[in-house]
Amino acid sequence: MNVNIQTVHFEADNKLVDYVNKKLSRLDTFHDRIVKVEVYLKLDNVVHTIKDKIAEIKVHVPRQDYFVKCSSKSFEESFDKAMGSLINLIKRKKDKQAA
């Protein structure tokens, strides 16, 4: 699984990058054919005041892509919400394919 983490309008510290990588390593338990994961961490700027932190996760699987986006007051919380949504999405798609 190839992981690409990109930050927009800021520079992520090692602690945040390690946190994201650790959480992403769990994805293999839900889908075994994940090729690539792209994570975008963004600051939501509203007229020069930073409002929210946005986490977007894009997962590439053969013949299918998954995308989730969440925002909150911290990157960790945004990423956790996005991971939860992504895991639910993957489980639903796999259940639908199995049926």
C-alpha positions in Angstrom: 0.0 0.0 0.0 1.5 3.3 -1.2 0.7 6.2 1.2 1.0 9.9 0.1 0.3 12.6 2.7 0.0 16.2 1.4 -0.5 19.3 3.4 -2.0 22.5 2.0 -1.0 26.0 3.4 1.0 24.6 6.3 3.9 22.2 7.2 2.9 19.1 9.1 5.1 18.0 12.0 6.4 14.5 12.4 4.0 13.7 15.2 1.0 14.3 12.9 2.5 12.4 10.0 3.2 9.4 12.3 -0.3 9.6 13.7 -1.8 9.4 10.2 0.5 6.6 9.1 -0.3 4.5 12.2 -4.1 4.9 11.7 -3.8 4.1 7.9 -2.0 0.9 8.6 -5.3 -0.5 10.0 -7.0 -0.2 6.5 -5.4 -3.5 5.4 -7.7 -5.4 7.8 -10.8 -4.0 6.0 -9.7 -4.4 2.3 -6.8 -6.5 1.1 -6.3 -5.0 -2.4 -5.6 -1.3 -1.5 -3.1 0.1 -4.0 -2.7 3.7 -3.0 -3.9 6.0 -0.2 -3.8 9.8 -0.6 -4.3 12.0 2.4 -4.8 15.8 2.1 -4.6 17.9 5.3 -5.9 21.5 4.7 -6.6 24.6 6.6 -10.0 26.1 5.9 -9.2 29.8 5.6 -12.2 32.2 5.7 -11.0 35.8 5.1 -7.5 35.3 6.7 -8.9 33.6 9.8 -8.3 29.9 10.2 -11.6 28.3 10.9 -11.4 24.5 10.6 -8.9 21.8 9.8 -9.9 19.5 6.9 -8.9 15.9 6.3 -9.5 14.2 3.0 -8.8 10.6 2.4 -8.7 9.0 -1.1 -8.3 5.2 -1.4 -7.6 3.6 -4.7 -8.6 -0.1 -5.1 -8.7 -1.9 -8.5 -11.8 -0.8 -10.3 -13.0 1.4 -7.4 -12.0 4.6 -5.5 -13.2 5.7 -2.1 -13.2 9.4 -1.0 -14.2 10.9 2.4 -13.8 14.5 3.7 -14.3 15.7 7.3 -13.5 18.9 9.2 -13.2 19.9 12.8 -11.1 22.0 15.1 -8.0 19.7 15.1 -6.4 17.5 12.4 -6.5 14.4 14.6 -10.2 14.7 15.2 -10.9 15.4 11.5 -8.7 12.5 10.4 -10.4 10.1 12.9 -13.9 11.1 11.7 -12.8 10.6 8.1 -11.2 7.2 8.9 -14.5 6.1 10.6 -16.5 7.1 7.6 -14.1 5.4 5.2 -14.1 2.1 7.1 -18.0 2.2 7.1 -17.9 2.9 3.4 -15.5 0.0 2.6 -17.6 -2.4 4.8 -20.8 -1.4 3.0 -19.3 -1.8 -0.5 -17.8 -5.2 0.4 -21.1 -6.4 1.9 -23.0 -5.3 -1.2 -20.5 -7.1 -3.5 -20.7 -10.3 -1.4 -24.5 -10.3 -1.6 
